[in-house]
Structures are given as structure tokens and as C-alpha cells.
Amino acid sequence: MLFNATSSHARAGDIAQLVGLRHKHFIITLKEDAKLETHRGVLHHNDLIGKPWGTQVFSHNGSPFFLLQPSLADLLNDLPRTTQILYPKDIGYILVTMGVGPGKKVIEAGSGSGSMTIALSYAVGEEGRVISYEQKPDNQNLARKNLERVGLASRADFKLRDVLNGFDETDADAIFLDLPNPFDYIPQARAALKPGAYFCSLLPTFNQVEKLLIALRLNHFAFIDVCELLLRHYQSEPARIRPTDRMVAHTGFLIFARRIEPVNDLRGKDLIEEIGAGYIEENKL
């Protein structure tokens, strides 16, 4: 299981995090008679099962570790991956902004290694549903395995195909496109969303954002917002609080929008279409 909120003690089958010196950590699933071999010694799972979370434990050669439950961010950063994953700083903002919560139906296109799929599946709860589309079988297989690893596979459906021909769903509460060319799939995204529902995409460059903004306007999306999130950590020493040497700076631009119904005022509609069509023609998009 992902989180063991019902017990204050580690149990067989729980996902555990062992944090050692200099915050070096290992994430494992506790199994009877299994062991973890590290460069700082061996830890036997039987010695960990039954201990309270937060307990300090020791390897066979005396090296100290703390037995903790991993956070969602810990799990996402530790995922086996073949593609760049989304950072927790972006994922958290996406979930909150789009109102992804228990019982929601959410679509994503571009499963990648499954980091966003895991976050969405965790957020929608047991009553919600995540539908994840992917073109590449290898990516989909890895994403599926990563969801199984954290115990969330039952909340997600995987579909292997290009979304150029549209999505099967027509009443999604939110959609996230993790694609290099989301602007080519905006009509399909609109058709899959409930009226008023949320759209989001993450893109690394201005050029891609520019094309997406035009496509959103042409397809009757409004309340469009573009932002980026920067994360800076500080040294947590009372006598010398200062920024750490590294920070998580630009990871991508987040673009949010909501599906609205077509404008009845023809002047407003014509203006939107005229601006969009002129831009597309001028820039050969």
C-alpha cells in the first residue's frame, strides 16, 4: 500500500524509507525474511517489521538509519524512469489548481514513466478514475509497473494509442496533456471534457506555449493562465540560514484553461477566430 495511515508501526507489505547518513535513502517494500544490502551494511526486514515509524535502526555493522514512511514526493523522485518526470513542485500545483480530488475522473495523455499517473491516482481516491493514454508500449509498461509498485494500479486505466483520433471519454473533470505538441490535440481535449472543466499542459519553451495559447482560444477555452514555479531550499542551520547552492528553477511553463461554451456574441467569436487564423497563417503553424 502507498501510505499506512491506520498503523503507527511498520508492517509486512508496507513501503518503507530508510534514511541514513547525509540523507542517503532507500525505498523498499517490507517482506518477511528479505534483506536490504547497502554500502553501509545489511538490514533485515524482519528486524524492521513491527517497529514504530520514526525509529532509528542499525545495519549489521552499526550504521544508523531512520525507518520512515515515504511521502508521495519521495516515491515520485525514486521512480524507475526512462523519460523526464514531472517535479513535485509542479505536480502539487497542478492538482490543486485543477481541483483533482476524491471521485474525480481525470485523463492524461503521455504516461511517460508514470509520475503524474501516480499523483493523479493518489488524489482521486478509490472512487475516482484516471485514464492514461500513451503511444509507446515501453513507456506504458513502465508506468503500469510503477503504479503496481505503489499499490495504485486499480485506480488507473491504460490505453495504448495516439489521441489524434480523440479520447473515449466525454465527461472528464480534468485533462492533462504531457505532450510536446498539445496544440495539435485541443479539439480532442475539448470533446473529452465536461463544460467548465480544466485543461492543463506543461511545456519547456515559449514557442510551444505560443502555439498552445492560439489553439486554446480557437477552440473555446477561457480563463487561460501561464506560469512557472521556482523552488529554492535554504540551509536549515540556525546559525547560518542561507540559500542552498542549488535550486530547482525552470522545469516548464504550466498552462491552465477551462472549457467554455461557444460565444453567442458573433463579434467576440469572430474576433477570436480572426486573431487566431491570422497568427497561424503568418507563422505557418
RONU-89690 format. One record per residue (C-alpha): residue in one letter; x, z, y. Coordinates in steps of 0.5 Angstrom, whole numbers, padded with zeros to 4 digits. Example, Ala and Ser with C-alpha at 12.3 -4.5 7.8 and 13.67 -1.06 7.14 Angstrom:
<nodes>
("a"; (0025; 0016; -0009))
("s"; (0027; 0014; -0002))
</nodes>
This chain:
<nodes>
("m"; (0000; 0000; 0000))
("l"; (0002; -0001; 0007))
("f"; (0001; 0006; 0010))
("n"; (0000; 0012; 0006))
("a"; (-0005; 0016; 0012))
("t"; (-0008; 0020; 0006))
("s"; (-0002; 0024; 0004))
("s"; (0004; 0027; 0007))
("h"; (0008; 0026; 0001))
("a"; (0011; 0020; -0002))
("r"; (0008; 0017; -0008))
("a"; (0010; 0012; -0013))
("g"; (0008; 0005; -0010))
("d"; (0009; 0007; -0003))
("i"; (0013; 0003; 0001))
("a"; (0019; 0008; 0004))
("q"; (0024; 0007; 0009))
("l"; (0031; 0011; 0008))
("v"; (0035; 0011; 0015))
("g"; (0042; 0013; 0014))
("l"; (0048; 0014; 0019))
("r"; (0048; 0010; 0025))
("h"; (0040; 0008; 0024))
("k"; (0042; 0003; 0018))
("h"; (0036; 0003; 0014))
("f"; (0033; 0000; 0007))
("i"; (0026; -0001; 0006))
("i"; (0023; 0000; -0001))
("t"; (0017; 0001; -0006))
("l"; (0018; 0007; -0009))
("k"; (0018; 0006; -0017))
("e"; (0019; 0011; -0022))
("d"; (0026; 0011; -0026))
("a"; (0028; 0006; -0021))
("k"; (0034; 0007; -0016))
("l"; (0037; 0004; -0010))
("e"; (0044; 0003; -0009))
("t"; (0048; 0003; -0002))
("h"; (0055; 0003; 0000))
("r"; (0053; 0010; 0002))
("g"; (0051; 0012; -0005))
("v"; (0046; 0011; -0010))
("l"; (0039; 0014; -0009))
("h"; (0034; 0015; -0015))
("h"; (0027; 0014; -0014))
("n"; (0025; 0020; -0018))
("d"; (0028; 0024; -0013))
("l"; (0024; 0022; -0007))
("i"; (0017; 0021; -0010))
("g"; (0013; 0028; -0008))
("k"; (0018; 0029; -0002))
("p"; (0014; 0030; 0004))
("w"; (0015; 0024; 0009))
("g"; (0021; 0026; 0014))
("t"; (0025; 0030; 0009))
("q"; (0033; 0029; 0009))
("v"; (0035; 0027; 0003))
("f"; (0042; 0025; 0000))
("s"; (0045; 0020; -0004))
("h"; (0049; 0022; -0011))
("n"; (0056; 0022; -0006))
("g"; (0052; 0027; -0001))
("s"; (0051; 0021; 0004))
("p"; (0045; 0023; 0009))
("f"; (0038; 0019; 0009))
("f"; (0031; 0021; 0012))
("l"; (0025; 0019; 0008))
("l"; (0020; 0016; 0013))
("q"; (0014; 0011; 0012))
("p"; (0016; 0005; 0016))
("s"; (0012; 0002; 0022))
("l"; (0009; -0005; 0022))
("a"; (0015; -0007; 0027))
("d"; (0020; -0004; 0021))
("l"; (0016; -0008; 0016))
("l"; (0016; -0015; 0020))
("n"; (0023; -0014; 0022))
("d"; (0025; -0013; 0015))
("l"; (0021; -0019; 0012))
("p"; (0025; -0024; 0008))
("r"; (0025; -0031; 0012))
("t"; (0026; -0038; 0013))
("t"; (0024; -0039; 0019))
("q"; (0024; -0035; 0026))
("i"; (0019; -0030; 0026))
("l"; (0015; -0027; 0032))
("y"; (0017; -0021; 0035))
("p"; (0013; -0014; 0035))
("k"; (0013; -0014; 0043))
("d"; (0009; -0021; 0043))
("i"; (0005; -0019; 0037))
("g"; (0002; -0013; 0039))
("y"; (0000; -0016; 0046))
("i"; (-0003; -0022; 0042))
("l"; (-0007; -0017; 0038))
("v"; (-0009; -0013; 0044))
("t"; (-0011; -0019; 0049))
("m"; (-0015; -0023; 0043))
("g"; (-0019; -0017; 0041))
("v"; (-0017; -0017; 0034))
("g"; (-0019; -0011; 0030))
("p"; (-0023; -0009; 0024))
("g"; (-0028; -0014; 0022))
("k"; (-0026; -0020; 0026))
("k"; (-0025; -0027; 0023))
("v"; (-0018; -0030; 0025))
("i"; (-0015; -0037; 0024))
("e"; (-0008; -0038; 0025))
("a"; (-0004; -0045; 0024))
("g"; (0003; -0045; 0022))
("s"; (0004; -0039; 0017))
("g"; (0012; -0039; 0017))
("s"; (0015; -0033; 0014))
("g"; (0008; -0029; 0014))
("s"; (0010; -0024; 0020))
("m"; (0004; -0026; 0024))
("t"; (-0001; -0026; 0018))
("i"; (0001; -0019; 0016))
("a"; (0000; -0017; 0023))
("l"; (-0007; -0020; 0023))
("s"; (-0009; -0018; 0016))
("y"; (-0007; -0011; 0018))
("a"; (-0011; -0011; 0024))
("v"; (-0017; -0014; 0022))
("g"; (-0018; -0009; 0016))
("e"; (-0021; -0009; 0010))
("e"; (-0028; -0012; 0012))
("g"; (-0024; -0018; 0016))
("r"; (-0021; -0024; 0014))
("v"; (-0015; -0028; 0016))
("i"; (-0015; -0036; 0014))
("s"; (-0008; -0038; 0015))
("y"; (-0006; -0046; 0015))
("e"; (0001; -0049; 0013))
("q"; (0003; -0056; 0011))
("k"; (0010; -0054; 0008))
("p"; (0009; -0051; 0001))
("d"; (0015; -0047; 0001))
("n"; (0013; -0043; 0007))
("q"; (0006; -0042; 0005))
("n"; (0009; -0039; -0002))
("l"; (0014; -0034; 0002))
("a"; (0008; -0032; 0007))
("r"; (0004; -0030; 0001))
("k"; (0009; -0026; -0003))
("n"; (0011; -0023; 0004))
("l"; (0003; -0021; 0004))
("e"; (0003; -0018; -0003))
("r"; (0010; -0014; -0002))
("v"; (0006; -0010; 0004))
("g"; (-0001; -0010; 0000))
("l"; (-0005; -0014; 0005))
("a"; (-0006; -0021; 0000))
("s"; (-0013; -0019; -0001))
("r"; (-0015; -0020; 0007))
("a"; (-0012; -0027; 0008))
("d"; (-0014; -0034; 0005))
("f"; (-0008; -0039; 0005))
("k"; (-0010; -0047; 0006))
("l"; (-0004; -0052; 0005))
("r"; (-0006; -0058; 0009))
("d"; (-0005; -0061; 0016))
("v"; (-0010; -0058; 0021))
("l"; (-0010; -0065; 0024))
("n"; (-0017; -0066; 0021))
("g"; (-0020; -0060; 0023))
("f"; (-0021; -0053; 0020))
("d"; (-0026; -0051; 0015))
("e"; (-0029; -0045; 0019))
("t"; (-0033; -0046; 0025))
("d"; (-0034; -0039; 0027))
("a"; (-0028; -0035; 0028))
("d"; (-0027; -0030; 0033))
("a"; (-0020; -0032; 0035))
("i"; (-0015; -0037; 0033))
("f"; (-0007; -0037; 0034))
("l"; (-0003; -0044; 0033))
("d"; (0004; -0043; 0032))
("l"; (0006; -0050; 0032))
("p"; (0011; -0054; 0036))
("n"; (0005; -0059; 0039))
("p"; (-0001; -0054; 0039))
("f"; (-0003; -0059; 0045))
("d"; (-0005; -0064; 0039))
("y"; (-0010; -0060; 0036))
("i"; (-0014; -0057; 0041))
("p"; (-0021; -0060; 0040))
("q"; (-0020; -0058; 0033))
("a"; (-0019; -0051; 0035))
("r"; (-0025; -0051; 0040))
("a"; (-0029; -0053; 0034))
("a"; (-0027; -0047; 0030))
("l"; (-0028; -0042; 0035))
("k"; (-0034; -0038; 0037))
("p"; (-0037; -0040; 0044))
("g"; (-0033; -0035; 0048))
("a"; (-0027; -0034; 0043))
("y"; (-0020; -0033; 0044))
("f"; (-0014; -0038; 0043))
("c"; (-0007; -0037; 0043))
("s"; (-0001; -0040; 0042))
("l"; (0007; -0038; 0043))
("l"; (0012; -0044; 0046))
("p"; (0019; -0044; 0048))
("t"; (0019; -0049; 0053))
("f"; (0016; -0051; 0060))
("n"; (0015; -0058; 0057))
("q"; (0011; -0056; 0052))
("v"; (0007; -0051; 0056))
("e"; (0005; -0056; 0061))
("k"; (0002; -0061; 0056))
("l"; (-0002; -0055; 0053))
("l"; (-0005; -0053; 0059))
("i"; (-0007; -0060; 0060))
("a"; (-0010; -0060; 0053))
("l"; (-0014; -0054; 0054))
("r"; (-0017; -0056; 0061))
("l"; (-0019; -0063; 0058))
("n"; (-0023; -0059; 0052))
("h"; (-0027; -0054; 0056))
("f"; (-0022; -0048; 0055))
("a"; (-0022; -0043; 0061))
("f"; (-0019; -0036; 0063))
("i"; (-0012; -0039; 0062))
("d"; (-0006; -0035; 0062))
("v"; (0001; -0036; 0061))
("c"; (0006; -0030; 0061))
("e"; (0012; -0028; 0057))
("l"; (0014; -0021; 0055))
("l"; (0021; -0018; 0056))
("l"; (0024; -0012; 0052))
("r"; (0029; -0007; 0055))
("h"; (0031; -0001; 0051))
("y"; (0035; 0005; 0054))
("q"; (0040; 0010; 0051))
("s"; (0037; 0016; 0049))
("e"; (0042; 0021; 0051))
("p"; (0040; 0026; 0056))
("a"; (0047; 0026; 0060))
("r"; (0048; 0018; 0060))
("i"; (0041; 0015; 0060))
("r"; (0042; 0007; 0062))
("p"; (0040; 0001; 0059))
("t"; (0043; -0001; 0052))
("d"; (0048; -0007; 0052))
("r"; (0043; -0012; 0049))
("m"; (0035; -0013; 0051))
("v"; (0030; -0018; 0047))
("a"; (0029; -0023; 0053))
("h"; (0026; -0029; 0053))
("t"; (0023; -0031; 0046))
("g"; (0017; -0035; 0048))
("f"; (0011; -0036; 0053))
("l"; (0005; -0034; 0051))
("i"; (-0001; -0038; 0053))
("f"; (-0008; -0035; 0052))
("a"; (-0015; -0038; 0054))
("r"; (-0022; -0038; 0052))
("r"; (-0027; -0043; 0049))
("i"; (-0033; -0044; 0054))
("e"; (-0039; -0049; 0054))
("p"; (-0038; -0055; 0058))
("v"; (-0039; -0055; 0065))
("n"; (-0046; -0057; 0068))
("d"; (-0044; -0059; 0075))
("l"; (-0041; -0066; 0074))
("r"; (-0037; -0066; 0080))
("g"; (-0033; -0060; 0077))
("k"; (-0033; -0063; 0070))
("d"; (-0030; -0070; 0073))
("l"; (-0025; -0066; 0077))
("i"; (-0022; -0063; 0071))
("e"; (-0022; -0069; 0067))
("e"; (-0019; -0074; 0072))
("i"; (-0014; -0069; 0073))
("g"; (-0012; -0069; 0066))
("a"; (-0013; -0076; 0065))
("g"; (-0008; -0078; 0071))
("y"; (-0003; -0073; 0069))
("i"; (-0003; -0076; 0062))
("e"; (-0002; -0083; 0064))
("e"; (0003; -0081; 0069))
("n"; (0007; -0077; 0064))
("k"; (0006; -0082; 0058))
("l"; (0003; -0076; 0054))
</nodes>
